[in-house]
Amino acid sequence: MTPTVTIAIPDSDASQKTFLAIPQAPLNESETADILFLQEEEKFDRDLNSALYGMHNDLPVFLHIATAAKAYMAADNVILTRYGISSPENATAGIFTNQHLQQMYNADINSGLSSGPDALKMSATFEDMHIADLTGAIGRTDNADLQFIYRQQAASARNNLRDIAQWLSAYGTSYKP
């Protein structure tokens, strides 16, 4: 059984226009660190779900999530450009500057080989972590432009979780955050 799930892909052009209309404010060290980390987390989301789709191509939810993450990477590039921050991204899939993300990716890819439900749970666990990281970043900034992008990303991650939960339900299992 395949759930009828539609993942909305964010309109990066609309996000960029709205973002650019919000006044720029100075960054502190915490905000800069959050920007860099969250940019790399979006790459992680894209790379992980692309790899999981390669292992489990009968689960198109992975491809949809990877596509949405790619759109948010483009939105994050607007932040990097606006604040003159060099991108932390490595062009090679599965390679990360942040060692914690690198270790997670390596462990997750090895675990994702086992079954579709296990891969779905792994993807859901990452979405949970990403929501927590975005929520923390929102709380650490008073910059309206950063809050705007982070809130959009958190909404997307929540949508991803709902969609993954539907797929898990089709397998007769559930996900507990």
N, C-alpha and C positions, 0 to 999 in steps of 0.2 A: 504494500500500500504506500502510495506517495502522497504526502500532504500537499494541499494546495496553498503554497506559500508564495507571496510576492514580496520581495525585498525592494524597497524604493532606493534607487541609486541617487545620491545627492547631486544636485545641480551645482557643480563647482563654480560656474560662471555667476550664478545668482548669489552664491555665498561670497564670492570675491567682491562683487559690487557692493553688497551690504557691508561687508567687512571694511572696505575702503572708505565707506561713508562715515564710519565711526572714527572719531578723532584719535590720533596716535598719542600715547602717553609714554613717559620714560619707563624703562625696565629696571628692575632690581635683579640681583644675582639669582634669587629663587625663581623668578619668572623666566629668566634666560635658561636656567637649568631645566625647568618644566617644558619649555618650548622644545629644547633639544631632545629630551627624553620622550615626550609625547609624539614627536615626529618619528622617532625611531620605533615607537610602539605601533604606529600606523603601518610602518613598513613590515614589522613583525606580523601584524594581522594579515596583511596582504600575502606575505611570503608563506606563512603557516597555512592559511586557507588554500592558497594555490597548490602547495605541496599535498595537502590532504585531499584536494580534488583530484590530483594526479594519482593518488593511491585508491581513492573511492569515488570514481567518476560517476557512479550511480547516485551520488548525493550532490545535486547541483547547488545546494545551499552554500557549499564551500566556495564555489565559483562566484556566486552572487556577493558573498561577504568580501572576498578578495577584490572584486570590482569596486565595491563601495569604499573599501580601505584605500584603494588607489586614488579615488576621487578626493578623499580626505587628505591624502598625502599632497595632492595638488593644492588644496586649501591651506595646508600648513606651509607650503612653499611661499604663499602670499605673506604669511607671518615672517618667515625667514627673510624675505626680500624687504619687507617694510622696516624691519629692525636691523638689517645689515648683518644677519647671522649666517655663518657658513652652514650648509646642510651637513648633518651627521651621517646621512645615508651612504651606504656602500651600494654601488650599483648591482653587485652580485647578490642574487637571491640567497637568503639564509646566512648572510654575513652581517654582523652587527658590531658597532663600536662599543656599546654597553655590554659588558661581560655577563651581567645577570641575564639579559635578554638572549645573549648567545647560548648560554648554558640551558636556559629554558627551551629555546628553539631546538637544540640538539636532542634534549630529552623528549620533547613533545613529538618530534618527527619519528623517533624510534618507537614511541608508544602508539603513534597513530597508525602503525602498520597492522595492528592486531585486528581491529574490527571497525565497522562503520559507527556503531554506538559509542565505542571508546573514542574514536576520532571526534565525534560530535561533542562528547563531554569535555574533551580537551579544548575544543574551540570555545565552548561555553565558559570554561574556566578562565580562558584568556579574556573573554569579553567582560566577565566579572572583575578581573584585575584591572582592565582598562577603564571601566566605569569608576572604580575606586580611585585610580590615579587621576582621572579627569576631575572628579569631585574634589579631590585634594588640591589640584591646581586651581580650580575655580575659587576655592576658599583662600588661596594664597595670593590672589591678585585682585587689584582694584581696577585693572585695565579693562574697559568695556569691550574692546576688540578681542582680547584673548578670551574673555568670558563667553562672548558670542560664539566663537569657533569651538571652544571646549563644550559648550552646551549642545551644539549641533552634533558633535562627535559622541557625546554621552547618549543622546537620543538615538542615534544610529546603533550604538552598541546595545542599547536596551531592545531595539527592534531585532537585532541579530539574535539576542538571547531568546526572544519569543519565538523566532523562526526555528532556531535550533531545538527548542523545547517541543515544537510541533513535530519535527523529524524524529526526535527521541520517542515521542508518544506513538508514532507510527511503528516503532520497533518494540513497543510495549514496555518501555522504560521511561524514567523521568530524570530530570536534573535538579539537584538541590544546590543552590549557591553556597 
